[in-house]
Amino acid sequence: MSWDELDAYGKQTNYATTPSGQRLRIVTHVYWDMEEWASGIEIDVKAYAARGWRRFRPYKAHSVRGGPDDLVPTRPNERPNQELH
């Protein structure tokens, strides 16, 4: 996803079914971390099962975009300077 899409994403809830037939409620939350030393977009994902102990202790994933390890896209080539004669 692009930065603009992630910024507009916010918090969403979706449902999915695993190949084994288990139904999951998937909650995703995207937000800005504005700390001075590590500003970036935080992405949290939690998958809750409909029954069983995963109802209360979901599968979790967390990611950060924009940290020091993220590659910065290269700038498009600018037009060469034209000299006046």
Number of C-alpha atoms within 10 A of each C-alpha: 7 6 11 8 9 17 13 10 14 13 13 11 12 10 12 13 11 8 7 6 8 11 16 21 17 18 16 19 16 20 17 16 14 11 8 7 9 12 15 18 18 18 18 15 18 17 22 20 20 13 11 9 10 13 14 11 12 16 14 13 11 12 10 18 16 16 14 11 8 10 9 9 6 6 6 6 6 6 6 6 6 6 5 4 3
